[in-house]
Amino acid sequence: SRGHDTDSADAAEASMKLNIANPSTGAQKLIEIDDDNKLRVFFDKRISQEVEGDNLGDEFKGYVFRIAGGHDKQGFAMKQGVLTNTRVRLLLGSGDSGFRGYNRRVGERRRKSVRGCIVGPDLATINLILVKQGTAEIAGLTDRTLPRRLGPKRANNIRKLFNLAKTDDVRKFVVRRTITREGKKDYSKAPKIQRLVTPKRLQRKRALRAEKLKGVVASKQKMAEYQKMLASLKKEKRTERRSSKRSGKN
C-alpha cells in the first residue's frame, strides 16, 4: 500500500512539457504545466488534431495549436496511425518512424516499442505547432524572428522562395552562409543544387535518348534479317519436300 501511495503522489505531482514551434518566425518555446485542468484539453486528442489554447491561460487566448507528436516519460515517441493511448510493440522495418535502420540486413524487420498517437496523462512532452495567433504576444515565441540557417536545396524550391521564372539562373540565388573561425580566413558554404537542369544534363539526356533509339533501330533491323532468314529456310525446305516427292513418284 505504501508503494501504491507513492505512485499516486508522483502521478498527482507529475507535470507535462509543451514544446511549441512557430513556423512563421522559426522560434520555439518550451513551457511546463503542472495543472491537470489545463492539460485536459489535450487528452484523447490525436496527432494532427487542432486544439484551442484558451484553457492554458490568458496569454494563450485566441491561439490554436496542432499536435505534432510527443513522447512518454520513458522516452518512447508517439507514432501516427497507432490508435491507442498506450505503448505497443510493432514489427517495423527500415524507413518506418521509430526504427533506426543502421547496420541492419536488407529487408530486416524488428519488433519495437512505440507510443500510440492518442494523447494521455502518461506523456512527458507534447510537440505543438502554432496554427493561429491570438491577440497577445507570447515572449520568446511570437515576438522574435530567427533567420533560417539553411536555405532551400532543390531548384524548384529556390525558384519558389525568390519567385523566379524558369528562364532565371537558379545558381545565382543560392543561399550562402559565411563560416568564421578564429585566426583563419572566412569562407562561405552553399548547398549543391538538386534537380538542376543544365545544358550538360540536357546534352546527356539527348545522348541517352539517341542511344536508346539506335538500339531500337538495330533490333528492328536484326528482326527483319531474322524473318528474312526464316523465310529463305522455309522456302528451301519446301523445295526439298517437293523434289523428294517427285523422286518418289518416279
C-alpha positions, 0 to 999 in steps of 0.5 A: 500500500505504501508503494501504491501511495507513492505512485499516486503522489508522483502521478498527482505531482507529475507535470507535462512539457509543451514544446511549441514551434512557430513556423512563421518566425522559426522560434520555439518555446518550451513551457511546463504545466503542472495543472491537470485542468489545463492539460485536459484539453489535450487528452484523447486528442490525436496527432494532427488534431487542432486544439484551442489554447484558451484553457492554458491561460490568458496569454494563450487566448485566441491561439490554436495549436496542432499536435505534432507528436510527443513522447512518454516519460520513458522516452518512447515517441508517439507514432501516427496511425497507432490508435491507442493511448498506450505503448505497443510493440510493432514489427517495423522495418527500415524507413518506418518512424521509430526504427533506426535502420543502421547496420541492419540486413536488407529487408530486416524487420524488428519488433519495437516499442512505440507510443500510440498517437492518442494523447494521455496523462502518461506523456512527458512532452507534447510537440505543438505547432502554432496554427493561429495567433491570438491577440497577445504576444507570447515572449520568446515565441511570437515576438522574435524572428530567427533567420533560417540557417539553411536555405532551400536545396532543390531548384524548384524550391529556390525558384519558389522562395525568390519567385523566379521564372524558369528562364532565371539562373537558379545558381545565382540565388543560392543561399550562402552562409559565411563560416568564421573561425578564429585566426583563419580566413572566412569562407562561405558554404552553399548547398549543391543544387538538386534537380538542376537542369543544365545544358550538360544534363540536357546534352546527356539526356539527348545522348541517352535518348539517341542511344536508346533509339539506335538500339531500337533501330538495330533490333528492328533491323536484326528482326527483319534479317531474322524473318528474312532468314526464316523465310529463305529456310522455309522456302528451301525446305519446301523445295526439298519436300517437293523434289523428294516427292517427285523422286518418289513418284518416279 
